[in-house]
Structures are given as structure tokens and as C-alpha cells.
Amino acid sequence: MQLSHTHPVTTAVFDDPNLVSSAGLVPLVKLAQDAGLTALAQDRLTLPTDKGANAGLKVTSLVAGMAAGADSIDDMAVLRHGGMGRVFKNAYAPSTLGSFLRTFTFGHVRQLDAVASRFLLALAGQAPPSLPGVPLLHPRDTPTNAPHWQHQQQH
């Protein structure tokens, strides 16, 4: 296969209110909710003023936006394009998410780190114990416990 060097389409507009650009977010957000991301963030983050209200929903929105390819605050608008409003409730405007993030101090980042570690444990708890046909690694098989070979110097 070879890449076509012609560019017949110069612009693409996603403006149909019935289309969902990132339908793959549905199982991702469901998994995040089942693992307790929203509740963890709501319980653990203590952001001041109205900017910190609904912290759990805002963190979930940020995670969904990043999974949809957003790499800036303005890109978080991907959660509000087309039919996304029919699929997801409470998709915040990029400006709201930016204001939320700007209230973070070092202590709030540490709180979010605590959310992330607990969320990771909850995700691991939802995973099957083993995939069919794939053996689990035993702790003694990890690289940190492997025999260490020392480089022998030539004299």
C-alpha cells in the first residue's frame, strides 16, 4: 500500500448533531466510572471556591478528553461536538476545565496522585485474573529479581 500524495479534501467539518466522533469513549468512561474515578476524585480533591465544585465530573471529563486526543484545554471541546451531548452528560466547557486546573496547587496535585493510585488499583481489581492462554508472571520472574550479571573487566 502506498500513501496518496494528493489531498482531495482540504477541510473536514464535524457538524452533524447526530454523529459521535469518539464512540470509543463510551466503554472507557463506563470502565472509569465502574472503577470509581468520579467518586474518588470527588472525595479526595479539596479545591477551593466554585472552581472546585464537581471535581469528580471534571476529572472524568479531562480523562475522557485526553483519551479522545485532546492535548490542550481548547481541545477539550471535542467532548461537546456533534452528538456527544446525547451520549455524555455534564461535558464541561474547555474554559471551565481550564479554570478548574488553574486552581491546583502542589497539594492538590498530590491529592490527584492519590486518586490516580487508588483508581489504578480499582482498575486492576476489575481485570480478569489471567487472560486465557497467557501465564501470569510470578514476582520471582520480574527483572528486579533476575540474576545480575556483572561485566567482567579485562586487565
N, C-alpha and C positions, 0 to 999 in steps of 0.2 A: 504494500500500500504506500502511496506517496501523497504528501500534503499538497493540496491545490494551492497554486500561487496566486490565484485570482480571488478577489474579495467581492463577490456579488452583493453582499449585504453590508451597508455602511453603518447602519444603526439598527438596534433592536429595542423595541419598546414593550415593556411588560405592563399593559394597562387593562387587560381583561379582568373584570371583577370576579369572574368565575374560575380563574386559574390559580393554582397554588404553585409557587416557584420552587419551594423546598418541602415537598411532601415527605421526604425522609426525616424531617424533624418530628413528625407525629410519634413514631416509636421511640425516638431519642428523648423527647420531653416526657413521654409516658414512663420510660425507664428511670429518668431523673426524678420524677415525682414518686414513683414506687420505692426508690431508694432513699427518699426523704430529703432531697436537695432543698426544696422550698421551705419545708418546716425547719430544717437545720439552720438555714440562713436567717429565717425569721426569728428563731430562738437565740442564736449566738451573736448576731450583729447588733450592736447598740449604737447606731448612728444618730447624732442629734438632729433636731429641727424636723421640719416636714420632709426634708430631702431623704431622711432615713426611713420614712414610712413605707410599709410593704416591702421591706428589704428582701424577703424571700422571693417574691414575684419578680423583683428587679434583677436579682442574681440569676434566676432561672431564665429571664429574658436575655441577659447578657450571654449566658452559656449557649442558648439556642441561636442567638445572632452570630456568635463566633463559629458555631457548627455549620451555619448557613454561609459562612465565608466572610462575614463582616470582620474587618481588621481596623476599623476606626469607629468613632462614635457615630458619624454620619452614616456609615454603612449599616448601622442597626435598623435603619428604615426598611431593610429587607423583610422585617417581621410584620410590616404593615402594608406591603404591596399586594395588589391583586386580591385574591380570595383568602389571604392569610387570616383576616379578621373573622372569617367564618370557621376557621379551624382552631384558632387560639384566642382565648380571652385575655384581656389585660396586657396586650402588647404595648409597651411604653414607647413614647416618642423618643427619638435619639437625644433631644435636649434634656429630657427628664433623666435618662440614664447617665448622661454626662454630668449633670448636677449631682446625681447620686454618687458617682465615682469621685468627683472633686471634693466631697466631704470626708473621704477616707484619710485617716492619719496612719502612722505606723502601727498603732494599737489596733486599728480596725483591720489593717492588712493581716495582722496576727490572728484576729478573730476569724477572718475569712480563711486563713490557713487551717484553723481548727475545723471549720466547716468542711473544707476540702478533704482533710484526712478522714473525718468521720463518714463523709459521703463515699470515699473510696472503699472503706470497709463495708459499708452497706451495699455498694455495687458488687463487691466480691462475694458477699453473702447471697446475692441473687444469682450468681453464676452456677452452672451445674458443677458438681464435684470434679468431673472429668469429662472431656469430650470422648465420644466413642472412638476407640482405637488409638487414643493418644495417652500415653502413660504420664502420670503425674511425676514431677521432679521431687526427689527426696532431698531434704535440706543438706544431706552429705554430698549431693551431686552438684551443688552450686559452685560457681567459680571461687567464692571466698573460702571454701573448704577443700578445694582441689590441691593436690600436692604442688608445692612450689619448687620449681626447678631453678637453680641458681646458675647464672652464667659463669662458666669457668674461665678465668683469665689465663692467657698464655704468657709464660715468663720467658 
